[in-house]
Amino acid sequence: MIASIILVLGIANMLLVCFQLLTGMHRIRVPLGVHKKTGIALFICALLHALLALVAGS
């Protein structure tokens, strides 16, 4: 169960990182607010992903 949540969060992280890169390089044009909010979402998602992975590994 936890492994599938970790996997989903990992995939979400990869998609958010790609989105952040593409918007940062202006390949995709979005308002600055969207870029900031997805950056915050990326941080929270990565933090949850890491914490769950640490708990599952123990």
N, C-alpha and C positions, 0 to 999 in steps of 0.2 A: 504493500500500500504506500509506504513512505517512498519507496524507490520510484514509483510511478509519478508521485508528486515532484520529486527531485528532477525527474526526466522532463516533465512538463515545464517546470521553472527554468531548466537549462535551455530548452527550446525557445521559451519566451525571452530569455536573456539574449540569445543569439539574434532573434528577430529585432529586439529593441536596440542592440548594438549596431546592427546593420542600418536600421532606420536613423539612428543618431549620426552615423557616419555619412549617410547619403544626404541628410538634411544639413549637416555641418559643412559638407563640400558643395552645397547648393545644387545637387543633382535633383533633389526633390524640394520644391519651394513650399514651405509652411511658415506660418507666423512664428515669431520668436517664443511666444507663450506656449505653443504646442511643443516646440523643441525643449523648452525648460521642463514642462510637465512630463514628457516622456523620459527625460533624464532622471527626474525624481523617481518615476516608476521603475526605471532600470536599476537604480540604486536599491530600492526596496526589494525588488524581485531578486537581485543578486545576493542581497543580505539574507533573505529567507532561504534561497538556494544553498548558500554556504552553511547556514546554521543547521538546516535539515541534513545536509550531507555529513556534517560533523557529528550530529546526534546518531545518525544511522550507522556511522563508522565505529562508534564506541561500543 
